[in-house]
Amino acid sequence: MPDFQFKVGPRVWIGSDALLRLPLLAAEIAGADRARVMLVADPLLHESKTIDRVRNLLEDRNIQVLLFDEIPDRATSRAADDALRLARGSKSPLIVALGGIKTLMIARAAAAAAPTGQDIDALLDGAGYRAKALPLIEIPTTLRHPFMFDDCFMLSDGRDRRVRLARIPGSAPNAVLIDHGLSGGLSAKLSASCVIDGLLGAVEAYVSSRSSFMSDLVLEKGASILAHSLDALIARPEDPASRAEAWRGSFLAALGVSLSGPGIGTAVALAINSRWPVPKSSLAAILLPYSLEMASKSRLEKVAALAPLFGEDVSQSSPQEAAAKAVEWLRTRLGVLKIPSRLKDFDLVLDRLVEDARDARELDFMNYLPRAVSVDDVFDFVKMAF
């Protein structure tokens, strides 16, 4: 087991009215004498009036809001460049990010680069970083945020659409507001896919070579809550309590991922999503069973330990049987949800995924898989899921 270290990350509020803390928090972080913030928001949230709600909360307290919502469906680092120009030109003392993971990562990149003379490409290329990032408040809306506690941002590189991970000290948000109600606009199937995406991070961090006694405790509880919330969302897709429970599980999963690390399924999902128009949550749902099967070859006891967390009775089962039950539990849920089970269902072409296997292998957390893998090994994994 590696040496254990623990760092307290951003302040996090979780609750049905967490958003109401935003004005006081913004004034506290930005400073009362500079009552101005830049809001980076997913444009799809205009439809639900969520952006208007956030703006009104701030403007009613005399906090000026500069809105950046020019985020295309398949945004790359070029969108982060645009956000960076607005952040520098407006000299905003605080950035607020509202939306899914893509939007949050664009805001993180802009916050990290704004105080420097560097551009986003330089940070993605690993240029030295000596400045302190702009303060950032994140408001996630898609029932998962696996990199909540990590000092990093992840973008599709606008030069070649490769997924790139930049680890920048201090780039994690200062605060995260998780309001259950902001996820109410997600469809039942998308909500379930997002929960499975969170479960992918939790499971892979649980079997990672970086796992520790602390991460195991957090991830076991997080995986159990996510599994229970998935069943609840399948049975009662409109129940706010099910979404609240999903967010609690996702919070624990994110904390566990920060103490350990994600794995091959996460890396491949990020790489394919970066190049092709396939939602990451759908990719996570496809890849999680295969990731579990792969982990069973080197971390059998841990995969077997997941089955009772999913609610399976394994009292009379061998470790191999328990691990198989964990995989079957998931595949049963995917069947009920009618989620595609193969990569080819999204009209992907196998020989075009070789580059994605390479991109996935180059992500630094791939060095902590249960066993070492090469690009060929990653492509073999992709072929299994194809």
Secondary structure as GFF3:
##gff-version 3
##sequence-region A 1 386
A	DSSP	beta_strand	11	15	.	.	.	ID=ss1
A	DSSP	three_ten_helix	18	21	.	.	.	ID=ss2
A	DSSP	alpha_helix	22	30	.	.	.	ID=ss3
A	DSSP	beta_strand	36	41	.	.	.	ID=ss4
A	DSSP	three_ten_helix	43	46	.	.	.	ID=ss5
A	DSSP	alpha_helix	50	59	.	.	.	ID=ss6
A	DSSP	beta_strand	64	68	.	.	.	ID=ss7
A	DSSP	alpha_helix	77	90	.	.	.	ID=ss8
A	DSSP	beta_strand	95	99	.	.	.	ID=ss9
A	DSSP	alpha_helix	101	113	.	.	.	ID=ss10
A	DSSP	alpha_helix	120	124	.	.	.	ID=ss11
A	DSSP	beta_strand	136	140	.	.	.	ID=ss12
A	DSSP	beta_strand	152	156	.	.	.	ID=ss13
A	DSSP	beta_strand	163	167	.	.	.	ID=ss14
A	DSSP	beta_strand	175	179	.	.	.	ID=ss15
A	DSSP	three_ten_helix	180	183	.	.	.	ID=ss16
A	DSSP	alpha_helix	188	207	.	.	.	ID=ss17
A	DSSP	alpha_helix	213	235	.	.	.	ID=ss18
A	DSSP	alpha_helix	240	259	.	.	.	ID=ss19
A	DSSP	alpha_helix	264	275	.	.	.	ID=ss20
A	DSSP	alpha_helix	280	296	.	.	.	ID=ss21
A	DSSP	alpha_helix	300	309	.	.	.	ID=ss22
A	DSSP	alpha_helix	319	337	.	.	.	ID=ss23
A	DSSP	three_ten_helix	343	346	.	.	.	ID=ss24
A	DSSP	three_ten_helix	350	352	.	.	.	ID=ss25
A	DSSP	alpha_helix	354	361	.	.	.	ID=ss26
A	DSSP	three_ten_helix	364	368	.	.	.	ID=ss27
A	DSSP	alpha_helix	375	385	.	.	.	ID=ss28
###
